[in-house]
Amino acid sequence: MYKIDIEKRCGCFKKDSIELPKVFEDKKEAEFEALKLVNYMNANYCKKHRFFVNEEGDTFMIYVELACPHVS
């Protein structure tokens, strides 16, 4: 069993209908879904945070960090 979970649930995540953790039988499917979710979050959330995924044993953990401010 492979799992996708998130470290911190920011406000944007809490407002969305995504439910985590998710469990998969196949590692490649879990990895694909985790990457797809991170891409969705980075594209559609408020841009105050950046999301990335890290494989930790049988878990694909999504981490949240503050996004770098835009330089003009």
Buried (B, 14 or more C-beta within 10 A) or exposed (E): EBBBBBEEEBEBBEEBEBEEEBEBEEEEEBBEBBBEBBEEBBEEBEEEBBBBBEEEEEBBBBBBEEBEEEEE
